[in-house]
């Protein structure tokens, strides 16, 4: 694929010919204790695999299928918890913003501001994120073609901020199903931005459980392997130690116990694609 520009996040760089990196964590902050434990364990696993790692969790899931579903602790409490994780573990932090008014506040804690897929065309939100100077992760809307993401990139870049990467999370395929077109990665790479594969959301069945989404986690590994073989810069995985009890997106989450083996396989594929030695 076309080479993407390099971007600094925390103490490492992404894009270019940099190593495959990992974005992972629970879908939503369930509690301070749970978020901290997940961050510690995923950080340990990533460190042992020598894979650069960004912790991800949302303080508010504003687009849950049902108003009865758990949304998170809210922005104030959520940012307090994320700041504590950042300071204690030294991890870069990624979290979503949903309104332009949230950008500056969240940027005080988060290293990466994530634009949710459903909001990927919201001009004011993208501009506000760009103006913070933080790295911006633009998730491709399920309703957008990969080449349309160039317009979203332009909206952020016109603020003078080119620290942008793009994330694929599947495209709508009929009702309550998603499909990943592997051509989207080289197409989006033409913007000059690094590209990431959100594997776990790509196996989601939106609204498939009535008042919540379903999922097909058995396809996480084969899709992750395929995306890394195509040459993505990073992999996004929502992980949980007990997906059946997760408060959000448990049906499509990767069990934490399966992460070490999966990372090992993905690292081998990335090395082969990039012509690296694992020694």
Backbone as CSV, one residue per row, in Angstrom:
resi,resn,N_x,N_y,N_z,CA_x,CA_y,CA_z,C_x,C_y,C_z
1,UNK,0.839,-1.196,0.000,0.000,0.000,0.000,0.873,1.245,0.000
2,UNK,0.275,2.355,-0.386,0.959,3.641,-0.320,1.411,3.916,1.105
3,UNK,2.598,4.504,1.240,3.122,4.809,2.560,2.363,5.981,3.181
4,UNK,1.974,5.839,4.446,1.275,6.897,5.154,2.264,7.742,5.950
5,UNK,1.876,8.966,6.233,2.724,9.824,7.070,2.837,9.231,8.462
6,UNK,3.916,9.541,9.147,4.100,9.080,10.520,3.517,10.097,11.497
7,UNK,2.954,9.585,12.573,2.343,10.405,13.614,2.873,9.943,14.962
8,UNK,3.220,10.875,15.829,3.659,10.533,17.184,2.454,10.431,18.119
9,UNK,2.406,9.339,18.876,1.387,9.150,19.906,2.114,8.618,21.131
10,UNK,2.062,9.340,22.232,2.814,8.909,23.409,4.291,8.862,23.082
11,UNK,4.923,7.734,23.391,6.366,7.607,23.146,6.676,6.751,21.924
12,UNK,5.706,6.588,21.020,5.973,5.832,19.799,5.343,6.538,18.602
13,UNK,5.639,6.031,17.426,5.120,6.595,16.192,4.333,5.533,15.424
14,UNK,3.335,5.996,14.673,2.541,5.101,13.844,2.629,5.574,12.397
15,UNK,2.269,4.681,11.468,2.321,5.032,10.055,3.679,4.728,9.465
16,UNK,3.881,5.133,8.217,5.143,4.856,7.558,5.448,3.375,7.572
17,UNK,6.655,3.049,8.010,7.039,1.633,8.138,7.188,1.256,9.607
18,UNK,6.449,1.976,10.458,6.491,1.710,11.894,5.787,0.393,12.210
19,UNK,6.064,-0.181,13.381,5.447,-1.465,13.753,3.926,-1.378,13.873
20,UNK,3.288,-2.513,13.714,1.858,-2.629,13.965,1.580,-2.204,15.399
21,UNK,0.539,-1.409,15.611,0.209,-0.992,16.968,-1.201,-1.438,17.324
22,UNK,-1.495,-1.400,18.617,-2.756,-1.915,19.148,-3.529,-0.818,19.866
23,UNK,-4.813,-0.723,19.554,-5.774,0.070,20.333,-6.714,-0.941,20.967
24,UNK,-6.835,-0.945,22.281,-7.666,-1.971,22.918,-8.128,-1.527,24.297
25,UNK,-9.222,-2.120,24.703,-9.787,-1.865,26.021,-11.253,-2.238,26.008
26,UNK,-11.942,-2.060,27.118,-13.372,-2.350,27.151,-14.141,-1.304,26.358
27,UNK,-15.298,-1.670,25.858,-16.107,-0.737,25.079,-16.391,0.535,25.872
28,UNK,-16.804,0.353,27.118,-17.199,1.477,27.956,-16.530,1.351,29.322
29,UNK,-16.324,2.455,29.994,-15.808,2.429,31.365,-16.919,1.886,32.261
30,UNK,-16.698,0.710,32.819,-17.709,0.093,33.689,-17.545,0.546,35.137
31,UNK,-16.301,0.744,35.544,-15.970,1.257,36.866,-14.488,1.613,36.843
32,UNK,-14.039,2.380,37.809,-12.612,2.704,37.878,-11.781,1.439,38.066
33,UNK,-12.232,0.565,38.952,-11.483,-0.657,39.234,-11.365,-1.533,37.996
34,UNK,-12.468,-1.689,37.276,-12.455,-2.544,36.084,-11.589,-1.938,34.980
35,UNK,-11.742,-0.652,34.730,-10.956,-0.002,33.664,-9.469,-0.080,33.963
36,UNK,-9.094,0.155,35.213,-7.682,0.104,35.585,-7.134,-1.316,35.424
37,UNK,-7.905,-2.294,35.854,-7.452,-3.693,35.740,-7.292,-4.097,34.283
38,UNK,-8.223,-3.694,33.436,-8.131,-4.011,32.018,-6.923,-3.331,31.388
39,UNK,-6.701,-2.075,31.731,-5.560,-1.350,31.179,-4.244,-2.001,31.600
40,UNK,-4.161,-2.393,32.849,-2.941,-3.037,33.342,-2.674,-4.357,32.621
41,UNK,-3.718,-5.170,32.456,-3.526,-6.486,31.869,-3.236,-6.405,30.371
42,UNK,-3.975,-5.562,29.648,-3.718,-5.428,28.214,-2.343,-4.813,27.984
43,UNK,-1.965,-3.862,28.826,-0.636,-3.253,28.711,0.458,-4.295,28.913
44,UNK,0.249,-5.192,29.878,1.234,-6.255,30.124,1.350,-7.167,28.908
45,UNK,0.215,-7.549,28.363,0.206,-8.446,27.198,0.879,-7.777,26.001
46,UNK,0.542,-6.524,25.748,1.129,-5.798,24.620,2.626,-5.619,24.806
47,UNK,3.039,-5.348,26.048,4.463,-5.172,26.331,5.235,-6.455,26.084
48,UNK,4.682,-7.583,26.515,5.336,-8.872,26.298,5.434,-9.198,24.807
49,UNK,4.425,-8.762,24.036,4.437,-8.990,22.597,5.258,-7.931,21.860
50,UNK,5.689,-6.898,22.595,6.431,-5.768,22.018,5.621,-5.079,20.931
51,UNK,4.345,-4.832,21.255,3.437,-4.134,20.359,3.043,-2.810,21.022
52,UNK,3.286,-1.659,20.393,2.887,-0.367,20.962,1.384,-0.351,21.233
53,UNK,0.994,0.269,22.350,-0.379,0.115,22.828,-1.009,1.442,23.240
54,UNK,-2.267,1.641,22.818,-3.096,2.774,23.225,-4.314,2.220,23.950
55,UNK,-4.603,2.711,25.158,-5.779,2.260,25.889,-7.016,2.985,25.391
56,UNK,-8.081,2.222,25.178,-9.337,2.772,24.688,-10.487,2.392,25.610
57,UNK,-11.297,3.365,25.979,-12.577,3.113,26.645,-13.399,4.387,26.518
58,UNK,-14.706,4.225,26.465,-15.607,5.369,26.292,-16.220,5.780,27.622
59,UNK,-16.332,7.090,27.836,-17.006,7.593,29.037,-18.514,7.690,28.811
60,UNK,-18.926,7.673,27.521,-20.353,7.730,27.205,-20.590,7.041,25.868
61,UNK,-21.468,6.070,25.854,-21.880,5.436,24.604,-23.211,6.061,24.208
62,UNK,-23.100,7.126,23.439,-24.276,7.947,23.141,-25.180,7.346,22.079
63,UNK,-24.751,6.249,21.448,-25.560,5.677,20.363,-25.995,4.242,20.659
64,UNK,-26.233,3.941,21.950,-26.723,2.604,22.286,-28.069,2.340,21.603
65,UNK,-28.349,1.077,21.316,-29.590,0.711,20.622,-30.827,1.129,21.404
66,UNK,-30.759,1.010,22.735,-31.913,1.309,23.582,-31.542,2.330,24.643
67,UNK,-32.499,3.179,24.997,-32.237,4.162,26.046,-32.091,3.493,27.410
68,UNK,-32.461,2.219,27.497,-32.325,1.491,28.753,-30.915,0.923,28.950
69,UNK,-30.093,0.952,27.896,-28.757,0.364,27.964,-27.788,1.269,28.717
70,UNK,-26.823,0.663,29.365,-25.794,1.400,30.106,-24.956,2.233,29.153
71,UNK,-24.770,3.520,29.471,-24.022,4.425,28.597,-22.623,4.731,29.100
72,UNK,-22.395,4.624,30.393,-21.088,4.968,30.929,-21.205,5.956,32.072
73,UNK,-20.065,6.322,32.676,-20.098,7.189,33.849,-20.266,8.670,33.543
74,UNK,-20.212,9.052,32.280,-20.315,10.466,31.931,-18.944,11.107,31.785
75,UNK,-18.916,12.301,31.226,-17.656,12.917,30.833,-16.758,13.266,32.021
76,UNK,-17.306,13.846,33.075,-16.470,14.270,34.203,-15.821,13.083,34.907
77,UNK,-16.628,12.111,35.296,-16.101,10.934,35.987,-15.250,10.092,35.047
78,UNK,-15.676,9.985,33.806,-14.919,9.193,32.843,-13.528,9.754,32.610
79,UNK,-13.428,11.065,32.458,-12.111,11.668,32.238,-11.235,11.560,33.483
80,UNK,-11.845,11.622,34.661,-11.059,11.437,35.894,-10.419,10.056,35.901
81,UNK,-11.191,9.049,35.522,-10.677,7.681,35.505,-9.608,7.521,34.426
82,UNK,-9.857,8.042,33.236,-8.884,7.933,32.152,-7.585,8.655,32.494
83,UNK,-7.688,9.800,33.156,-6.487,10.534,33.569,-5.678,9.722,34.575
84,UNK,-6.368,9.053,35.486,-5.682,8.236,36.487,-4.952,7.076,35.821
85,UNK,-5.589,6.438,34.837,-4.945,5.345,34.091,-3.721,5.866,33.359
86,UNK,-3.870,7.001,32.727,-2.761,7.602,31.970,-1.574,7.892,32.877
87,UNK,-1.834,8.482,34.025,-0.759,8.864,34.935,-0.137,7.650,35.616
88,UNK,-0.949,6.689,36.010,-0.423,5.532,36.736,0.341,4.576,35.826
89,UNK,-0.177,4.358,34.620,0.408,3.353,33.738,1.237,3.947,32.601
90,UNK,1.157,5.248,32.417,1.932,5.881,31.350,1.452,5.522,29.962
91,UNK,0.151,5.233,29.828,-0.395,4.823,28.537,-1.030,5.998,27.807
92,UNK,-0.881,6.053,26.475,-1.685,7.002,25.714,-3.147,6.590,25.785
93,UNK,-4.036,7.571,25.732,-5.465,7.345,25.907,-6.227,7.759,24.654
94,UNK,-7.185,6.916,24.253,-8.112,7.235,23.165,-9.526,7.129,23.690
95,UNK,-10.346,8.141,23.393,-11.757,8.073,23.752,-12.566,8.899,22.775
96,UNK,-13.876,8.630,22.728,-14.762,9.289,21.764,-15.202,10.664,22.240
97,UNK,-15.502,11.520,21.264,-16.256,12.742,21.548,-17.490,12.719,20.657
98,UNK,-18.576,13.311,21.147,-19.840,13.256,20.411,-20.372,14.631,20.038
99,UNK,-19.862,15.665,20.700,-20.292,17.034,20.423,-19.077,17.939,20.365
100,UNK,-19.166,18.979,19.545,-18.040,19.905,19.390,-17.633,20.520,20.726
101,UNK,-18.594,20.730,21.614,-18.310,21.355,22.910,-17.449,20.474,23.810
102,UNK,-17.356,19.179,23.519,-16.576,18.268,24.352,-15.095,18.243,23.979
103,UNK,-14.757,18.694,22.783,-13.414,18.475,22.246,-12.308,19.020,23.136
104,UNK,-12.375,20.283,23.502,-11.296,20.905,24.270,-11.141,20.255,25.635
105,UNK,-12.252,19.925,26.281,-12.197,19.309,27.607,-11.572,17.926,27.545
106,UNK,-12.006,17.118,26.580,-11.480,15.761,26.457,-10.013,15.780,26.050
107,UNK,-9.616,16.761,25.245,-8.227,16.870,24.793,-7.254,17.136,25.929
108,UNK,-7.753,17.594,27.080,-6.881,17.809,28.237,-6.373,16.481,28.801
109,UNK,-7.074,15.391,28.496,-6.698,14.068,29.007,-6.286,13.128,27.875
110,UNK,-7.106,13.054,26.850,-6.901,12.059,25.791,-5.801,12.476,24.818
111,UNK,-5.008,11.499,24.402,-3.991,11.716,23.373,-4.594,11.629,21.984
112,UNK,-5.679,10.859,21.868,-6.371,10.672,20.591,-7.854,10.927,20.803
113,UNK,-8.414,11.845,20.006,-9.852,12.079,20.016,-10.470,11.245,18.902
114,UNK,-11.418,10.412,19.257,-12.041,9.529,18.277,-13.393,10.072,17.851
115,UNK,-13.593,10.150,16.527,-14.883,10.539,15.985,-15.667,9.266,15.682
116,UNK,-16.789,9.040,16.369,-17.563,7.824,16.132,-18.016,7.721,14.678
117,UNK,-18.169,6.482,14.202,-18.517,6.249,12.802,-19.812,6.952,12.407
118,UNK,-20.812,6.927,13.278,-22.087,7.554,12.946,-21.960,9.072,12.783
119,UNK,-20.873,9.656,13.291,-20.695,11.117,13.268,-19.576,11.546,12.332
120,UNK,-19.155,10.659,11.445,-17.961,10.913,10.644,-18.107,12.018,9.613
121,UNK,-19.320,12.515,9.398,-19.524,13.626,8.469,-19.904,14.915,9.175
122,UNK,-19.905,14.923,10.508,-20.356,16.088,11.268,-19.262,17.159,11.268
123,UNK,-19.401,18.134,10.401,-18.337,19.114,10.164,-17.891,19.826,11.431
124,UNK,-18.819,20.359,12.214,-18.436,21.109,13.412,-17.653,20.249,14.389
125,UNK,-18.037,18.979,14.509,-17.348,18.065,15.412,-15.923,17.806,14.931
126,UNK,-15.752,17.560,13.637,-14.425,17.288,13.082,-13.518,18.507,13.199
127,UNK,-14.059,19.674,12.936,-13.265,20.899,13.031,-12.847,21.156,14.481
128,UNK,-13.770,20.951,15.409,-13.441,21.157,16.827,-12.352,20.206,17.272
129,UNK,-12.414,18.958,16.835,-11.379,17.990,17.186,-10.037,18.417,16.608
130,UNK,-10.024,18.844,15.349,-8.784,19.275,14.719,-8.151,20.449,15.424
131,UNK,-8.969,21.384,15.882,-8.442,22.593,16.522,-7.746,22.320,17.848
132,UNK,-8.014,21.179,18.470,-7.352,20.871,19.746,-5.874,20.564,19.558
133,UNK,-5.475,20.191,18.345,-4.090,19.801,18.097,-3.783,18.365,18.476
134,UNK,-4.751,17.657,19.026,-4.560,16.258,19.374,-4.657,15.393,18.113
135,UNK,-4.169,14.165,18.217,-4.362,13.205,17.139,-5.854,12.912,17.034
136,UNK,-6.351,12.809,15.805,-7.771,12.552,15.577,-7.929,11.230,14.839
137,UNK,-8.756,10.345,15.399,-9.091,9.081,14.751,-10.478,9.221,14.136
138,UNK,-10.531,9.201,12.802,-11.794,9.283,12.088,-12.270,7.876,11.752
139,UNK,-13.331,7.442,12.387,-13.890,6.128,12.076,-14.809,6.265,10.865
140,UNK,-14.608,5.423,9.879,-15.409,5.496,8.657,-16.838,5.063,8.943
141,UNK,-17.767,5.914,8.563,-19.175,5.583,8.754,-19.566,4.313,8.019
142,UNK,-20.470,3.553,8.619,-20.951,2.321,7.995,-21.658,2.601,6.673
143,UNK,-22.009,3.852,6.454,-22.769,4.283,5.287,-21.892,4.978,4.250
144,UNK,-20.571,5.013,4.477,-19.667,5.734,3.582,-18.766,4.786,2.800
145,UNK,-18.417,5.202,1.603,-17.396,4.504,0.829,-16.026,4.942,1.336
146,UNK,-14.990,4.145,1.137,-13.666,4.539,1.642,-13.143,5.817,1.012
147,UNK,-13.463,6.058,-0.268,-12.931,7.270,-0.900,-13.594,8.538,-0.373
148,UNK,-14.798,8.426,0.193,-15.455,9.597,0.779,-14.745,10.095,2.034
149,UNK,-13.926,9.253,2.655,-13.236,9.675,3.876,-12.208,10.772,3.608
150,UNK,-11.835,10.964,2.347,-10.945,12.079,2.019,-11.591,13.409,2.390
151,UNK,-12.909,13.488,2.279,-13.613,14.722,2.655,-13.539,14.964,4.157
152,UNK,-13.670,13.894,4.932,-13.563,14.027,6.391,-12.154,14.447,6.782
153,UNK,-11.160,13.874,6.125,-9.770,14.254,6.396,-9.564,15.742,6.127
154,UNK,-10.121,16.234,5.034,-9.964,17.647,4.680,-10.571,18.560,5.738
155,UNK,-11.693,18.144,6.316,-12.348,18.970,7.331,-11.457,19.157,8.552
156,UNK,-10.744,18.101,8.945,-9.829,18.210,10.084,-8.558,18.948,9.674
157,UNK,-8.014,18.598,8.521,-6.739,19.157,8.082,-6.811,20.656,7.841
158,UNK,-7.981,21.178,7.488,-8.068,22.616,7.226,-7.887,23.444,8.495
159,UNK,-7.891,22.790,9.658,-7.588,23.490,10.914,-6.086,23.626,11.135
160,UNK,-5.287,23.012,10.241,-3.833,23.015,10.401,-3.323,21.775,11.118
161,UNK,-4.210,20.865,11.444,-3.848,19.639,12.155,-3.887,18.474,11.169
162,UNK,-2.711,17.897,10.880,-2.672,16.737,9.978,-2.376,15.445,10.727
163,UNK,-2.535,15.472,12.041,-2.324,14.263,12.852,-3.625,13.456,12.879
164,UNK,-3.839,12.749,11.793,-5.111,12.068,11.554,-4.839,10.626,11.154
165,UNK,-5.608,9.692,11.694,-5.628,8.354,11.115,-7.068,7.910,10.927
166,UNK,-7.260,6.940,10.039,-8.591,6.491,9.641,-8.818,5.055,10.091
167,UNK,-10.036,4.770,10.508,-10.354,3.433,10.998,-11.560,2.858,10.269
168,UNK,-11.372,1.652,9.759,-12.444,0.895,9.108,-13.163,0.047,10.144
169,UNK,-14.512,0.043,10.106,-15.273,-0.768,11.051,-16.435,-1.496,10.368
170,UNK,-16.297,-1.681,9.047,-17.313,-2.407,8.316,-18.355,-1.491,7.708
171,UNK,-18.976,-1.968,6.645,-20.027,-1.221,5.961,-21.345,-1.969,6.074
172,UNK,-22.447,-1.230,6.112,-23.762,-1.842,6.227,-24.004,-2.789,5.061
173,UNK,-24.490,-3.979,5.386,-24.712,-5.019,4.380,-26.093,-5.589,4.626
174,UNK,-27.103,-4.918,4.074,-28.471,-5.299,4.404,-28.795,-4.863,5.824
175,UNK,-29.796,-5.484,6.398,-30.190,-5.147,7.757,-29.341,-5.899,8.774
176,UNK,-28.855,-5.162,9.799,-28.196,-5.752,10.972,-27.014,-6.647,10.616
177,UNK,-26.260,-6.231,9.610,-25.062,-6.970,9.253,-24.039,-5.992,8.688
178,UNK,-22.778,-6.344,8.805,-21.679,-5.534,8.303,-20.756,-6.412,7.472
179,UNK,-20.093,-5.809,6.508,-19.091,-6.518,5.731,-17.882,-5.606,5.584
180,UNK,-16.693,-6.191,5.578,-15.461,-5.419,5.436,-14.896,-5.634,4.036
181,UNK,-14.745,-4.550,3.309,-14.134,-4.583,1.987,-12.653,-4.281,2.175
182,UNK,-11.806,-5.276,1.989,-10.377,-5.100,2.229,-9.741,-4.067,1.298
183,UNK,-10.446,-3.712,0.193,-9.939,-2.659,-0.676,-9.948,-1.299,0.006
184,UNK,-10.751,-1.173,1.076,-10.876,0.139,1.728,-9.562,0.607,2.342
185,UNK,-8.715,-0.331,2.766,-7.468,0.078,3.421,-6.505,0.772,2.460
186,UNK,-6.172,0.193,1.306,-5.311,0.936,0.389,-5.977,2.187,-0.177
187,UNK,-7.307,2.160,-0.323,-7.996,3.357,-0.811,-7.863,4.485,0.200
188,UNK,-8.121,4.211,1.471,-8.019,5.260,2.490,-6.570,5.685,2.703
189,UNK,-5.621,4.777,2.487,-4.204,5.121,2.634,-3.789,6.212,1.635
190,UNK,-4.544,6.345,0.518,-4.211,7.361,-0.471,-4.360,8.776,0.074
191,UNK,-5.064,8.920,1.212,-5.172,10.231,1.855,-3.861,10.633,2.521
192,UNK,-2.935,9.682,2.646,-1.690,9.933,3.353,-1.764,9.639,4.835
193,UNK,-2.948,9.218,5.284,-3.155,8.931,6.706,-2.923,7.451,7.004
194,UNK,-2.372,7.134,8.193,-2.327,5.736,8.626,-3.744,5.168,8.695
195,UNK,-3.852,3.848,8.532,-5.162,3.206,8.584,-5.167,2.121,9.662
196,UNK,-6.316,1.998,10.312,-6.505,1.050,11.415,-7.724,0.202,11.108
197,UNK,-7.700,-1.029,11.566,-8.825,-1.939,11.387,-9.486,-2.192,12.735
198,UNK,-10.710,-1.706,12.882,-11.512,-1.993,14.073,-12.188,-3.345,13.846
199,UNK,-11.527,-4.374,14.294,-11.964,-5.736,13.991,-13.232,-6.101,14.755
200,UNK,-13.279,-5.786,16.033,-14.392,-6.265,16.844,-15.718,-5.590,16.480
201,UNK,-15.703,-4.312,16.121,-16.948,-3.694,15.679,-17.371,-4.212,14.308
202,UNK,-16.415,-4.724,13.540,-16.740,-5.235,12.212,-17.464,-6.573,12.264
203,UNK,-17.413,-7.259,13.408,-18.163,-8.511,13.554,-19.449,-8.289,14.342
204,UNK,-19.780,-7.032,14.575,-21.016,-6.684,15.273,-22.213,-6.887,14.350
205,UNK,-23.350,-7.223,14.942,-24.626,-7.273,14.231,-25.487,-6.153,14.815
206,UNK,-25.426,-4.960,14.227,-26.086,-3.788,14.828,-27.572,-4.006,15.096
207,UNK,-27.943,-3.831,16.357,-29.336,-4.011,16.736,-29.825,-5.437,16.633
208,UNK,-28.889,-6.379,16.457,-29.273,-7.764,16.204,-29.906,-8.478,17.374
209,UNK,-29.774,-7.919,18.572,-30.381,-8.555,19.747,-31.604,-7.783,20.231
210,UNK,-32.188,-7.012,19.321,-33.389,-6.273,19.687,-33.064,-4.937,20.315
211,UNK,-32.789,-4.940,21.624,-32.456,-3.700,22.316,-30.952,-3.523,22.504
212,UNK,-30.173,-4.366,21.869,-28.718,-4.237,21.868,-28.187,-4.935,20.622
213,UNK,-26.908,-4.749,20.360,-26.307,-5.362,19.177,-25.863,-6.785,19.460
214,UNK,-25.913,-7.605,18.436,-25.366,-8.946,18.520,-23.966,-8.956,17.947
215,UNK,-23.409,-10.133,17.767,-22.062,-10.199,17.220,-21.670,-11.609,16.841
216,UNK,-20.579,-11.705,16.085,-20.030,-12.987,15.657,-18.531,-13.009,15.975
217,UNK,-18.183,-13.145,17.255,-16.779,-13.057,17.660,-15.897,-14.158,17.084
218,UNK,-16.500,-15.240,16.575,-15.702,-16.308,15.979,-14.955,-15.834,14.730
219,UNK,-15.364,-14.683,14.195,-14.703,-14.166,13.002,-13.650,-13.102,13.304
220,UNK,-13.410,-12.807,14.594,-12.422,-11.793,14.950,-11.045,-12.167,14.413
221,UNK,-10.584,-13.373,14.716,-9.231,-13.750,14.302,-9.050,-13.789,12.785
222,UNK,-9.937,-14.453,12.019,-9.702,-14.466,10.578,-9.734,-13.078,9.947
223,UNK,-10.615,-12.208,10.413,-10.653,-10.857,9.860,-9.405,-10.067,10.253
224,UNK,-8.967,-10.212,11.509,-7.758,-9.511,11.953,-6.550,-9.945,11.130
225,UNK,-6.434,-11.249,10.893,-5.315,-11.746,10.095,-5.363,-11.160,8.685
226,UNK,-6.565,-11.109,8.110,-6.708,-10.583,6.752,-6.323,-9.110,6.683
227,UNK,-6.785,-8.332,7.642,-6.476,-6.904,7.638,-4.996,-6.616,7.784
228,UNK,-4.341,-7.350,8.669,-2.905,-7.153,8.859,-2.147,-7.595,7.608
229,UNK,-2.629,-8.637,6.930,-1.999,-9.091,5.690,-2.103,-8.036,4.595
230,UNK,-3.191,-7.277,4.612,-3.351,-6.193,3.643,-2.350,-5.071,3.916
231,UNK,-1.979,-4.905,5.188,-0.971,-3.907,5.523,-1.439,-2.762,6.385
232,UNK,-2.466,-2.983,7.218,-2.923,-1.901,8.090,-1.834,-1.512,9.077
233,UNK,-1.930,-0.273,9.579,-0.937,0.225,10.529,-1.243,-0.192,11.963
234,UNK,-2.523,-0.379,12.248,-2.901,-0.731,13.608,-4.173,-1.547,13.639
235,UNK,-4.394,-2.198,14.773,-5.587,-3.022,14.985,-6.303,-2.521,16.231
236,UNK,-7.618,-2.398,16.123,-8.480,-1.929,17.202,-9.302,-3.120,17.679
237,UNK,-9.206,-3.432,18.978,-9.934,-4.568,19.538,-10.599,-4.162,20.845
238,UNK,-11.887,-4.401,20.942,-12.526,-4.256,22.245,-12.390,-5.587,22.952
239,UNK,-11.811,-5.547,24.141,-11.533,-6.775,24.887,-12.190,-6.708,26.262
240,UNK,-12.497,-7.867,26.797,-13.147,-7.944,28.109,-12.804,-9.290,28.715
241,UNK,-12.601,-9.317,30.023,-12.233,-10.587,30.662,-13.410,-11.559,30.707
242,UNK,-14.628,-11.024,30.613,-15.826,-11.869,30.607,-16.868,-11.201,29.713
243,UNK,-16.764,-11.375,28.389,-17.668,-10.676,27.475,-19.153,-10.875,27.786
244,UNK,-19.517,-12.029,28.329,-20.926,-12.289,28.630,-21.480,-11.329,29.676
245,UNK,-20.583,-10.742,30.480,-21.020,-9.814,31.524,-20.659,-8.367,31.217
246,UNK,-20.131,-8.109,30.034,-19.773,-6.744,29.651,-21.028,-5.870,29.591
247,UNK,-20.885,-4.611,29.965,-22.028,-3.709,29.979,-22.315,-3.091,28.624
248,UNK,-21.417,-3.303,27.659,-21.635,-2.813,26.300,-20.791,-3.627,25.324
249,UNK,-21.383,-4.022,24.218,-20.689,-4.702,23.115,-20.009,-6.019,23.504
250,UNK,-20.508,-6.671,24.521,-19.912,-7.940,24.916,-20.050,-9.019,23.854
251,UNK,-21.105,-8.936,23.044,-21.345,-9.980,22.043,-20.326,-9.973,20.913
252,UNK,-19.589,-8.875,20.761,-18.574,-8.840,19.703,-17.174,-8.576,20.259
253,UNK,-16.998,-8.684,21.575,-15.697,-8.420,22.196,-14.805,-9.660,22.145
254,UNK,-13.507,-9.407,22.139,-12.530,-10.494,22.214,-12.289,-10.849,23.674
255,UNK,-12.414,-12.111,24.057,-12.068,-12.488,25.434,-10.601,-12.160,25.708
256,UNK,-10.347,-11.551,26.847,-8.990,-11.125,27.186,-7.990,-12.273,27.104
257,UNK,-8.391,-13.465,27.489,-7.491,-14.619,27.502,-6.994,-14.980,26.106
258,UNK,-7.718,-14.549,25.068,-7.331,-14.886,23.695,-6.406,-13.841,23.072
259,UNK,-6.206,-12.719,23.753,-5.408,-11.640,23.170,-3.945,-12.008,22.946
260,UNK,-3.245,-12.654,23.886,-1.821,-12.940,23.653,-1.565,-13.756,22.389
261,UNK,-2.330,-14.815,22.194,-2.118,-15.662,21.020,-2.427,-14.906,19.738
262,UNK,-3.505,-14.104,19.754,-3.867,-13.352,18.553,-2.796,-12.322,18.212
263,UNK,-2.301,-11.612,19.213,-1.243,-10.626,18.951,-0.002,-11.282,18.372
264,UNK,0.335,-12.441,18.878,1.508,-13.148,18.364,1.363,-13.472,16.887
265,UNK,0.181,-13.942,16.486,-0.060,-14.261,15.079,-0.032,-13.003,14.218
266,UNK,-0.669,-11.934,14.702,-0.722,-10.703,13.918,0.659,-10.088,13.746
267,UNK,1.476,-10.202,14.773,2.825,-9.654,14.672,3.638,-10.413,13.623
268,UNK,3.477,-11.718,13.549,4.181,-12.509,12.538,3.738,-12.119,11.129
269,UNK,2.429,-11.929,10.944,1.926,-11.534,9.624,2.438,-10.149,9.257
270,UNK,2.417,-9.217,10.212,2.896,-7.855,9.946,4.362,-7.867,9.553
271,UNK,5.157,-8.689,10.211,6.582,-8.775,9.893,6.787,-9.302,8.478
272,UNK,6.000,-10.289,8.108,6.110,-10.857,6.759,5.732,-9.818,5.704
273,UNK,4.634,-9.105,5.939,4.166,-8.112,4.968,5.170,-6.975,4.810
274,UNK,5.787,-6.574,5.923,6.720,-5.452,5.884,8.157,-5.862,5.616
275,UNK,8.399,-7.177,5.538,9.754,-7.647,5.276,10.696,-7.508,6.444
276,UNK,10.133,-7.545,7.680,10.955,-7.431,8.879,11.399,-8.794,9.369
277,UNK,12.391,-8.772,10.231,12.791,-9.958,10.977,12.193,-9.861,12.372
278,UNK,11.726,-10.979,12.912,11.187,-10.985,14.272,12.288,-11.162,15.311
279,UNK,13.527,-11.338,14.876,14.622,-11.533,15.804,14.979,-10.214,16.494
